[in-house]
Amino acid sequence: MKNSSINLSSMIAKDKPELKNDIGSALERADISFYDDSMQPLVYKDIQKALKEIQKL
């Protein structure tokens, strides 16, 4: 999952509430190990932010 996809996921969940659970599950299962070590904390932070936004919906 690319970083821009993470950022868009909460907007998609807002527009398509029927996908909220699927999007949340995909974010929770996302494998960020292929990112450089320096990028992994940033990607993880973006995922957590998106999950929080989705939970608010």
CYANA upper distance limits for C-alpha pairs under 8 A (distance plus 0.5 A):
  1 MET  CA      5 SER  CA      6.88
  1 MET  CA      6 ILE  CA      7.53
  1 MET  CA     30 ALA  CA      7.32
  1 MET  CA     31 ASP  CA      8.30
  1 MET  CA     32 ILE  CA      8.44
  2 LYS  CA      6 ILE  CA      7.04
  3 ASN  CA      7 ASN  CA      6.99
  3 ASN  CA     43 VAL  CA      7.02
  3 ASN  CA     46 ASP  CA      8.07
  4 SER  CA      8 LEU  CA      6.81
  5 SER  CA      9 SER  CA      6.55
  6 ILE  CA     10 SER  CA      8.23
  6 ILE  CA     27 LEU  CA      8.14
  6 ILE  CA     46 ASP  CA      7.19
  6 ILE  CA     47 ILE  CA      6.70
  6 ILE  CA     50 ALA  CA      7.24
  7 ASN  CA     11 MET  CA      8.37
  7 ASN  CA     46 ASP  CA      7.47
  7 ASN  CA     50 ALA  CA      7.11
  8 LEU  CA     12 ILE  CA      6.78
  9 SER  CA     13 ALA  CA      6.67
  9 SER  CA     23 ILE  CA      7.30
  9 SER  CA     50 ALA  CA      7.31
 10 SER  CA     14 LYS  CA      6.67
 10 SER  CA     50 ALA  CA      6.08
 10 SER  CA     51 LEU  CA      7.99
 10 SER  CA     53 GLU  CA      6.62
 10 SER  CA     54 ILE  CA      5.91
 11 MET  CA     15 ASP  CA      6.84
 12 ILE  CA     16 LYS  CA      6.31
 13 ALA  CA     17 PRO  CA      5.67
 13 ALA  CA     18 GLU  CA      8.11
 13 ALA  CA     19 LEU  CA      6.38
 13 ALA  CA     20 LYS  CA      5.34
 13 ALA  CA     23 ILE  CA      7.50
 13 ALA  CA     54 ILE  CA      7.08
 14 LYS  CA     20 LYS  CA      8.15
 14 LYS  CA     54 ILE  CA      7.96
 14 LYS  CA     57 LEU  CA      7.20
 16 LYS  CA     20 LYS  CA      7.62
 19 LEU  CA     23 ILE  CA      6.50
 20 LYS  CA     24 GLY  CA      6.62
 20 LYS  CA     54 ILE  CA      7.28
 21 ASN  CA     25 SER  CA      6.58
 22 ASP  CA     26 ALA  CA      6.63
 23 ILE  CA     27 LEU  CA      6.71
 24 GLY  CA     28 GLU  CA      6.72
 24 GLY  CA     51 LEU  CA      6.67
 24 GLY  CA     54 ILE  CA      7.63
 25 SER  CA     29 ARG  CA      6.73
 26 ALA  CA     30 ALA  CA      6.46
 27 LEU  CA     47 ILE  CA      6.80
 27 LEU  CA     51 LEU  CA      7.80
 28 GLU  CA     47 ILE  CA      8.32
 32 ILE  CA     40 GLN  CA      6.78
 32 ILE  CA     43 VAL  CA      7.73
 32 ILE  CA     44 TYR  CA      8.07
 33 SER  CA     37 ASP  CA      8.50
 33 SER  CA     40 GLN  CA      7.66
 35 TYR  CA     39 MET  CA      6.45
 35 TYR  CA     40 GLN  CA      6.31
 36 ASP  CA     40 GLN  CA      6.87
 37 ASP  CA     41 PRO  CA      8.24
 38 SER  CA     42 LEU  CA      8.38
 39 MET  CA     43 VAL  CA      6.76
 40 GLN  CA     44 TYR  CA      6.50
 41 PRO  CA     45 LYS  CA      6.58
 42 LEU  CA     46 ASP  CA      6.79
 43 VAL  CA     47 ILE  CA      6.72
 44 TYR  CA     48 GLN  CA      6.73
 45 LYS  CA     49 LYS  CA      6.66
 46 ASP  CA     50 ALA  CA      6.65
 47 ILE  CA     51 LEU  CA      6.63
 48 GLN  CA     52 LYS  CA      6.73
 49 LYS  CA     53 GLU  CA      6.81
 50 ALA  CA     54 ILE  CA      6.64
 51 LEU  CA     55 GLN  CA      6.61
 52 LYS  CA     56 LYS  CA      6.92
 53 GLU  CA     57 LEU  CA      7.40
